[in-house]
Amino acid sequence: MFINVDAVHDSPALPEQVDVVVIGGGIVGTTAAYELARQGVSVALLEKGLIGAEQSSRNWGWVRQQNRDMFELPLAMYSLDRWQAFSTEIGRDVGFRRNGIVYTTDSQASLAKWEAWGQQAREQGFTSHMLSAEEARERAPGTTSTCIGGVWSPSDAQAEPSMACSAIATGAREHGAYLHQNCAVRGLDLHDGRVGGVWTEHGLIKASTVICAGGAWSSRFCRRHGVELPSANIMGTALQTTAAPEITPGCLITPKVALRRRLDGSYTLALPGLGRVEISPQGIRYASKFYAAYRSKLAKKLQIRIGASFFNGPEAAGSWQFDQVSPFERQRVLDPTPDIPQARAALAALQAEHPALKGVHIARAWAGMIDTTPDMIPIISPVDAIPGFIVAAGFSGHGFGIGPGAGRLAADLATNSSPVVNPLPYHIKRFSDGSRIRQPEMM
């Protein structure tokens, strides 16, 4: 189902030359362009379809630090501060509210894991609160859940996915960035092996640095240039309810359902961790790198199927010339079909735990592609083999919340500035240097 995102106005004309080209108008690409433009860097933000129309408008809208992998936590903490500042800086609402996030569980193992995580997180300056069974139920009034406890992070937040990217992209344009939608980048223009610009469907733009923040399409773009970016695209389904009584002002996740209170009085719902993977040439290419993660974390949560994506879309095989129509133009907006039985199951789970919501219905359901790395940590990294080329992809379902930090880090790498966080955990070479692929800490 196509997601309606706030409209953004393009710049009048395509530039001939800029310092930096950003490929992709999702949360990472828009924030990278915004941070660069705010510093006075000449930047062009190029989107093959519409700003924010793919995964950045299809996620749950959570802005969380709680239960992040320790490698991601510094990026998450920085990002939350940037989210807080956006509306004031840009002068447009991104739907940001700091109403906290609550996790509940019926598992002692989960409580022990959250307690251990919290002890590590405190060393980095983040504090959350373990909840007793009674305290957990107080955070979700009216629940019939048999939870034995939970964890609450009052400083965590949410934002509105359909509003955020458009607002940030507009802010970038107002700071001088060039912004162009329906402008696919077909490939890099290389001179003596280093970046000299990009070939778009409308012609050449010269630039010494390119940031690829293309989400689910990033791996295919990189392969066209001989760069291996191990990624698996997982399709997730979510839904919006009709207007409903408030059971929480923020975000809540139980073993059976995840929800967020929206600005309009409805909820965004999903079944935690469930998704679908379609067998594809890209999936086969990188299957061995995902074996450990699949066996330990994903096997019980994923459906594996054969579908049309084997031949078309971001995971298909095939090359193209830069004077030819590219795969990115053939599919302007990646709009997978939602799993309706899964959406109905999410609503049923909500109503079983909260009988006061029995009269609530599904207003709409949608799906999005989640570009996932083998260790579920993003790649935000220069590509050593192609000087001037930077990749920011593989956000593994965490990109919306940490997008502002990721965009800032990509901007720092593009300008050789002091990085806002340590970039080493996000380097692309960790998947090719022979080191053991790290097991994901959290999902």
Backbone torsions as a table, in degrees:
resi	resn	phi	psi	omega
1	MET	NA	128.1	-179.5
2	PHE	-66.8	135.3	179.9
3	ILE	-95.0	129.1	176.5
4	ASN	-79.7	115.2	177.7
5	VAL	-109.0	155.2	178.4
6	ASP	-60.5	137.1	-176.2
7	ALA	-69.7	146.8	177.6
8	VAL	-127.6	139.6	179.8
9	HIS	-94.1	133.2	178.8
10	ASP	-74.0	160.9	170.0
11	SER	-70.3	155.7	-174.4
12	PRO	-62.2	-40.2	-173.5
13	ALA	-143.2	148.4	177.3
14	LEU	-68.7	133.4	179.7
15	PRO	-75.0	154.6	174.0
16	GLU	-82.3	-31.1	-176.1
17	GLN	-154.7	139.5	174.1
18	VAL	-140.7	172.6	174.8
19	ASP	-75.5	-44.1	-174.5
20	VAL	-134.9	135.0	168.8
21	VAL	-106.0	131.7	173.8
22	VAL	-108.6	122.3	178.5
23	ILE	-96.5	117.1	175.5
24	GLY	111.9	123.8	-176.4
25	GLY	-103.7	35.3	171.5
26	GLY	-86.0	-166.3	-174.2
27	ILE	-64.2	-36.8	-179.1
28	VAL	-72.7	-45.9	-179.9
29	GLY	-64.2	-43.0	-179.1
30	THR	-66.8	-39.8	179.9
31	THR	-71.1	-35.2	175.6
32	ALA	-61.0	-46.7	179.3
33	ALA	-63.5	-40.5	179.4
34	TYR	-62.3	-47.4	-178.6
35	GLU	-64.7	-39.4	178.3
36	LEU	-65.6	-47.0	-178.9
37	ALA	-63.2	-37.0	179.6
38	ARG	-63.6	-26.7	178.2
39	GLN	-88.0	-1.2	-179.9
40	GLY	87.0	11.8	177.8
41	VAL	-79.8	137.7	176.1
42	SER	-75.1	118.0	-172.4
43	VAL	-140.0	143.2	173.4
44	ALA	-118.1	127.3	176.6
45	LEU	-102.5	115.0	-174.1
46	LEU	-116.9	127.5	-178.3
47	GLU	-126.7	129.5	-177.3
48	LYS	-68.1	-26.7	179.2
49	GLY	-121.6	-113.5	179.1
50	LEU	-117.4	148.3	179.1
51	ILE	-57.0	126.5	174.1
52	GLY	71.3	14.3	-171.1
53	ALA	-85.0	-12.2	179.7
54	GLU	-100.0	-129.6	-169.5
55	GLN	-61.2	-27.4	-176.5
56	SER	-68.1	-16.5	174.3
57	SER	-107.7	3.1	-173.1
58	ARG	-114.8	1.6	-177.5
59	ASN	-83.7	-176.9	-176.4
60	TRP	-77.1	-19.7	-177.9
61	GLY	85.5	18.1	179.3
62	TRP	-85.3	140.7	173.7
63	VAL	-123.0	90.6	-168.3
64	ARG	-123.0	151.5	168.8
65	GLN	-108.4	-34.0	-177.7
66	GLN	-54.5	134.0	175.0
67	ASN	62.4	25.2	170.1
68	ARG	-75.9	150.9	167.1
69	ASP	-57.6	142.5	-178.0
70	MET	-59.6	-27.5	175.4
71	PHE	-69.4	-26.9	-179.0
72	GLU	-91.1	-20.8	-170.9
73	LEU	-57.9	-44.0	178.2
74	PRO	-59.2	-38.0	178.4
75	LEU	-67.2	-39.4	179.3
76	ALA	-66.0	-40.7	-179.3
77	MET	-66.8	-42.4	176.7
78	TYR	-64.3	-42.0	-177.2
79	SER	-60.9	-39.7	-177.8
80	LEU	-63.0	-37.5	176.2
81	ASP	-64.7	-38.4	178.6
82	ARG	-68.0	-41.7	176.0
83	TRP	-55.6	-44.3	-178.6
84	GLN	-58.8	-35.2	-173.8
85	ALA	-86.4	-19.6	-169.7
86	PHE	-56.9	-50.8	-173.7
87	SER	-58.9	-39.8	178.8
88	THR	-68.3	-46.1	-177.8
89	GLU	-65.0	-43.9	-172.6
90	ILE	-88.0	-26.8	-177.2
91	GLY	79.3	20.9	179.2
92	ARG	-137.5	144.6	-177.7
93	ASP	-76.0	129.5	173.1
94	VAL	-106.4	7.2	178.9
95	GLY	77.4	17.7	-176.0
96	PHE	-74.9	128.6	172.9
97	ARG	-141.5	135.9	-177.8
98	ARG	-98.7	79.4	-175.8
99	ASN	-108.9	4.7	175.4
100	GLY	83.9	164.9	177.3
101	ILE	-132.0	136.1	179.2
102	VAL	-119.4	129.3	169.6
103	TYR	-108.2	133.9	172.3
104	THR	-122.9	159.9	-176.6
105	THR	-153.8	158.5	170.9
106	ASP	-111.2	19.0	-173.9
107	SER	-122.4	125.6	174.6
108	GLN	-63.9	-33.2	180.0
109	ALA	-62.8	-39.8	178.5
110	SER	-65.6	-42.4	178.3
111	LEU	-60.2	-42.7	179.8
112	ALA	-64.2	-40.0	179.4
113	LYS	-65.3	-42.9	-179.9
114	TRP	-66.5	-38.0	178.4
115	GLU	-63.8	-44.9	178.9
116	ALA	-64.5	-40.8	177.9
117	TRP	-61.5	-43.9	-178.3
118	GLY	-60.5	-36.0	178.1
119	GLN	-65.1	-41.2	176.9
120	GLN	-67.5	-40.6	-177.2
121	ALA	-64.6	-34.2	179.4
122	ARG	-61.8	-30.2	177.8
123	GLU	-67.0	-21.7	177.4
124	GLN	-99.3	3.2	174.8
125	GLY	96.8	10.8	179.5
126	PHE	-108.0	138.1	-178.6
127	THR	-125.0	130.7	170.8
128	SER	-128.2	173.9	-172.7
129	HIS	-128.2	123.7	173.3
130	MET	-71.2	142.7	-176.2
131	LEU	-116.8	139.8	169.0
132	SER	-73.7	173.0	178.3
133	ALA	-59.0	-43.2	-179.6
134	GLU	-65.9	-42.7	179.8
135	GLU	-65.4	-37.4	178.6
136	ALA	-64.4	-42.1	179.5
137	ARG	-68.5	-31.0	177.1
138	GLU	-65.1	-27.9	179.3
139	ARG	-77.3	-12.0	177.4
140	ALA	-137.9	74.7	-174.0
141	PRO	-55.4	139.6	176.6
142	GLY	86.9	2.4	-177.6
143	THR	-72.2	146.7	173.3
144	THR	-100.5	7.5	-176.5
145	SER	-61.4	145.3	176.7
146	THR	-97.9	34.3	-177.1
147	CYS	-61.4	150.1	179.3
148	ILE	-104.7	-1.5	179.1
149	GLY	162.9	-171.5	-179.0
150	GLY	-174.1	-166.7	176.4
151	VAL	-143.0	143.1	-175.6
152	TRP	-128.7	130.5	176.8
153	SER	-118.4	92.9	-173.7
154	PRO	-65.5	-22.3	-178.6
155	SER	-85.4	-6.7	177.7
156	ASP	-75.3	169.5	-165.2
157	ALA	-151.6	-172.0	176.2
158	GLN	-148.0	161.4	174.6
159	ALA	-145.7	168.0	-177.2
160	GLU	-96.4	111.8	-176.4
161	PRO	-58.4	-32.5	-177.7
162	SER	-76.0	-11.4	-177.4
163	MET	-107.0	-31.9	-163.4
164	ALA	-66.3	-53.5	-175.0
165	CYS	-62.2	-39.9	-179.9
166	SER	-61.9	-43.0	179.8
167	ALA	-64.5	-43.6	-177.6
168	ILE	-69.3	-40.7	177.7
169	ALA	-62.4	-40.6	177.2
170	THR	-63.6	-39.9	175.7
171	GLY	-61.0	-39.9	177.5
172	ALA	-62.4	-44.3	-179.7
173	ARG	-63.2	-39.4	-179.7
174	GLU	-68.8	-19.6	174.5
175	HIS	-91.0	4.0	174.6
176	GLY	110.9	-0.9	178.5
177	ALA	-69.9	145.4	168.5
178	TYR	-81.8	135.9	-177.4
179	LEU	-130.4	123.9	-178.2
180	HIS	-139.8	120.4	174.3
181	GLN	-96.5	165.9	-175.0
182	ASN	50.5	43.4	-179.0
183	CYS	-137.1	83.0	-177.8
184	ALA	-72.8	138.9	170.6
185	VAL	-90.3	118.2	-178.0
186	ARG	-82.3	-28.0	-179.4
187	GLY	175.3	174.9	179.3
188	LEU	-85.0	143.5	169.5
189	ASP	-96.2	112.2	-174.2
190	LEU	-107.8	141.2	176.0
191	HIS	-130.1	116.6	-176.7
192	ASP	53.6	36.9	174.8
193	GLY	85.0	-4.8	179.6
194	ARG	-115.8	162.3	-175.5
195	VAL	-66.2	131.6	173.5
196	GLY	-123.2	-4.5	-179.9
197	GLY	155.3	-165.0	177.4
198	VAL	-134.8	146.9	171.4
199	TRP	-95.9	118.0	176.9
200	THR	-105.0	172.6	176.6
201	GLU	-66.2	-15.2	179.4
202	HIS	-108.2	6.4	177.1
203	GLY	126.8	-172.3	-175.2
204	LEU	-88.4	136.9	167.5
205	ILE	-120.6	122.4	178.8
206	LYS	-79.9	138.8	177.9
207	ALA	-164.0	147.3	178.6
208	SER	-90.1	-12.6	-178.9
209	THR	-139.6	138.9	177.4
210	VAL	-131.4	130.6	173.0
211	ILE	-105.9	120.2	175.8
212	CYS	-95.4	108.0	177.7
213	ALA	-123.1	54.5	-171.1
214	GLY	-92.5	13.5	176.9
215	GLY	57.5	-130.6	-176.2
216	ALA	-62.6	-17.4	-178.6
217	TRP	-91.1	-7.7	-171.5
218	SER	-63.3	-42.7	-176.9
219	SER	-62.7	-41.7	179.7
220	ARG	-66.3	-40.6	177.0
221	PHE	-60.4	-44.9	-178.7
222	CYS	-64.8	-41.1	-179.6
223	ARG	-60.1	-32.5	178.8
224	ARG	-59.4	-22.8	-179.0
225	HIS	-111.3	17.1	176.6
226	GLY	76.2	17.2	179.9
227	VAL	-101.7	123.4	-180.0
228	GLU	-87.6	116.9	177.5
229	LEU	-123.0	92.7	-177.0
230	PRO	-62.7	119.7	-176.6
231	SER	-152.4	142.0	172.4
232	ALA	-123.3	131.6	179.7
233	ASN	-94.7	118.8	-179.5
234	ILE	-106.4	127.6	179.0
235	MET	-87.6	123.6	176.5
236	GLY	-115.0	147.2	179.7
237	THR	-111.7	140.3	175.1
238	ALA	-140.5	169.1	-179.8
239	LEU	-146.5	160.4	171.1
240	GLN	-113.0	133.1	176.9
241	THR	-84.6	170.6	164.8
242	THR	-71.3	171.2	-179.7
243	ALA	-55.6	141.2	-171.8
244	ALA	-147.7	155.5	175.6
245	PRO	-59.8	152.0	-178.6
246	GLU	-81.6	121.6	172.1
247	ILE	-106.2	-18.3	173.0
248	THR	-157.3	142.5	177.4
249	PRO	-80.8	-12.5	-174.7
250	GLY	-120.4	-127.3	-176.6
251	CYS	-117.7	143.8	-178.7
252	LEU	-141.4	135.3	174.6
253	ILE	-132.8	127.9	176.1
254	THR	-114.6	175.9	176.8
255	PRO	-60.3	-17.7	-173.0
256	LYS	-112.2	-21.1	-176.0
257	VAL	-156.1	148.2	174.2
258	ALA	-118.3	138.7	-177.3
259	LEU	-145.8	155.6	175.4
260	ARG	-139.0	132.6	175.1
261	ARG	-74.8	124.7	-177.8
262	ARG	-92.6	164.0	-179.5
263	LEU	-60.3	-31.7	-175.3
264	ASP	-86.8	6.8	177.6
265	GLY	88.7	5.1	173.7
266	SER	-100.3	-174.0	177.1
267	TYR	-126.3	148.0	163.0
268	THR	-95.6	128.8	-177.4
269	LEU	-123.6	153.5	171.6
270	ALA	-160.4	159.6	171.5
271	LEU	-87.2	122.9	-172.4
272	PRO	-60.5	126.1	170.1
273	GLY	80.0	-8.5	-176.9
274	LEU	-79.9	146.6	178.8
275	GLY	-168.1	178.6	-179.2
276	ARG	-131.9	137.3	175.7
277	VAL	-119.0	129.8	175.4
278	GLU	-99.9	133.8	178.3
279	ILE	-61.9	132.9	-174.8
280	SER	-150.2	164.4	174.8
281	PRO	-56.6	-41.2	178.2
282	GLN	-64.3	-42.1	179.4
283	GLY	-62.0	-42.1	178.2
284	ILE	-64.8	-40.0	-177.7
285	ARG	-59.4	-39.1	-173.6
286	TYR	-110.4	13.1	-173.8
287	ALA	-56.9	-41.5	-176.0
288	SER	-63.2	-31.2	-179.1
289	LYS	-73.5	-20.5	-178.7
290	PHE	-98.0	-0.1	-172.7
291	TYR	-59.3	-48.5	-176.8
292	ALA	-64.0	-43.6	179.6
293	ALA	-64.8	-40.2	179.9
294	TYR	-63.9	-45.6	-176.8
295	ARG	-65.9	-39.1	-172.8
296	SER	-90.8	-30.5	-170.2
297	LYS	-122.7	-33.2	-163.7
298	LEU	-108.1	-19.0	-168.8
299	ALA	-56.8	-39.7	-176.9
300	LYS	-83.3	-8.1	-173.5
301	LYS	-107.0	-15.6	-171.8
302	LEU	-110.7	140.4	167.0
303	GLN	-98.0	135.5	-179.7
304	ILE	-115.0	126.8	-175.9
305	ARG	-139.4	167.5	169.3
306	ILE	-105.3	130.0	-178.3
307	GLY	-143.5	-169.9	-176.8
308	ALA	-66.6	-19.5	-178.3
309	SER	-66.3	-12.9	175.6
310	PHE	-62.4	-31.8	-174.3
311	PHE	-108.0	-22.4	-175.6
312	ASN	-135.9	153.1	173.7
313	GLY	100.2	-166.6	-169.7
314	PRO	-69.4	-20.1	-176.4
315	GLU	-105.8	4.9	-178.6
316	ALA	-75.4	166.3	176.6
317	ALA	-90.3	177.1	175.1
318	GLY	110.9	151.7	178.8
319	SER	-117.4	-180.0	180.0
320	TRP	-160.2	157.0	175.1
321	GLN	-92.7	154.9	-173.5
322	PHE	-77.8	-7.8	172.7
323	ASP	-100.5	13.4	178.3
324	GLN	-115.9	158.4	173.6
325	VAL	-60.9	130.7	-175.5
326	SER	-98.9	168.0	175.3
327	PRO	-58.4	-25.9	-176.8
328	PHE	-73.0	-26.7	176.1
329	GLU	-83.3	-29.6	-178.7
330	ARG	-70.0	-22.8	179.9
331	GLN	-135.3	84.3	-174.0
332	ARG	-61.0	-41.9	179.8
333	VAL	-130.2	121.7	177.4
334	LEU	-75.8	109.8	-170.6
335	ASP	-130.5	73.4	-177.2
336	PRO	-66.6	156.5	179.9
337	THR	-77.2	128.3	-179.8
338	PRO	-69.6	156.2	175.5
339	ASP	-87.0	97.6	-174.2
340	ILE	-64.7	-42.3	174.8
341	PRO	-57.1	-36.8	177.7
342	GLN	-66.6	-40.4	177.5
343	ALA	-63.3	-42.5	178.2
344	ARG	-64.1	-37.3	178.7
345	ALA	-65.7	-36.0	177.6
346	ALA	-64.9	-43.3	178.4
347	LEU	-64.8	-41.9	179.0
348	ALA	-62.5	-39.4	178.7
349	ALA	-64.7	-41.0	177.5
350	LEU	-61.5	-47.0	-176.3
351	GLN	-69.8	-30.0	176.6
352	ALA	-67.6	-36.4	-179.5
353	GLU	-84.9	-22.9	-177.6
354	HIS	-133.6	83.3	-176.8
355	PRO	-56.8	-23.7	179.2
356	ALA	-64.3	-14.3	-178.2
357	LEU	-102.6	19.0	-177.6
358	LYS	-59.6	-29.2	-178.2
359	GLY	-86.6	3.1	-177.4
360	VAL	-81.8	144.9	-178.8
361	HIS	-125.4	169.9	173.8
362	ILE	-78.8	120.7	174.8
363	ALA	-82.6	-41.0	177.2
364	ARG	-165.0	154.7	175.8
365	ALA	-128.7	153.3	-179.5
366	TRP	-150.4	171.9	176.4
367	ALA	-135.2	159.3	176.7
368	GLY	-147.3	158.0	178.8
369	MET	-96.8	129.5	-178.8
370	ILE	-107.4	111.0	179.1
371	ASP	-79.7	121.1	-167.4
372	THR	-123.4	135.6	176.2
373	THR	-95.0	165.0	-179.0
374	PRO	-61.5	-29.4	178.2
375	ASP	-105.5	6.5	177.8
376	MET	60.5	25.8	172.8
377	ILE	-114.6	137.6	-175.9
378	PRO	-68.2	163.9	170.6
379	ILE	-103.5	116.8	174.8
380	ILE	-132.9	95.7	-160.6
381	SER	-160.7	145.8	165.9
382	PRO	-70.7	152.6	174.5
383	VAL	-100.3	109.4	-172.0
384	ASP	-60.3	-32.5	-176.6
385	ALA	-73.2	-18.3	-179.8
386	ILE	-130.1	88.2	179.7
387	PRO	-55.2	133.4	-178.6
388	GLY	96.5	-5.6	-178.5
389	PHE	-106.5	125.7	-178.6
390	ILE	-124.8	136.2	179.3
391	VAL	-112.4	135.5	173.5
392	ALA	-133.7	93.7	-171.4
393	ALA	-156.4	178.8	177.0
394	GLY	71.9	43.2	-172.5
395	PHE	-80.7	-4.0	164.6
396	SER	57.3	36.5	178.7
397	GLY	84.8	2.9	-177.4
398	HIS	-109.7	1.3	-167.1
399	GLY	-65.9	-35.5	-177.0
400	PHE	-63.0	-49.3	-177.5
401	GLY	-65.5	-42.5	-176.8
402	ILE	-96.3	5.5	-177.4
403	GLY	-55.6	-44.9	179.8
404	PRO	-60.4	-39.4	177.2
405	GLY	-69.5	-39.6	178.9
406	ALA	-64.4	-42.2	177.8
407	GLY	-63.6	-40.1	178.0
408	ARG	-65.4	-42.6	179.4
409	LEU	-63.2	-42.5	177.1
410	ALA	-60.9	-40.4	177.7
411	ALA	-64.2	-40.2	177.5
412	ASP	-61.6	-42.9	179.1
413	LEU	-64.6	-36.7	-178.4
414	ALA	-67.6	-29.4	-176.7
415	THR	-106.6	7.0	-178.0
416	ASN	55.8	35.9	178.0
417	SER	-89.1	166.0	174.9
418	SER	-62.2	122.3	-173.6
419	PRO	-69.3	143.9	-176.7
420	VAL	-66.3	-29.5	171.9
421	VAL	-137.5	167.6	177.5
422	ASN	-63.0	119.1	-176.0
423	PRO	-83.4	-10.2	-171.6
424	LEU	-59.4	-39.4	179.9
425	PRO	-62.5	-15.6	-174.5
426	TYR	-105.4	9.0	-174.9
427	HIS	-72.7	138.6	-177.4
428	ILE	-65.8	-25.5	-174.6
429	LYS	-68.8	-12.6	179.6
430	ARG	-63.2	-18.8	179.6
431	PHE	-96.1	0.5	-177.6
432	SER	-133.7	-1.9	-175.6
433	ASP	-92.3	7.3	178.2
434	GLY	88.2	-4.8	179.3
435	SER	-73.9	154.8	-179.4
436	ARG	-68.1	134.1	179.0
437	ILE	-69.8	127.5	-175.1
438	ARG	-71.0	138.8	176.1
439	GLN	-72.5	135.3	177.0
440	PRO	-60.7	135.2	177.6
441	GLU	-77.3	-50.1	-175.3
442	MET	-131.9	166.6	179.4
443	MET	-107.2	NA	NA
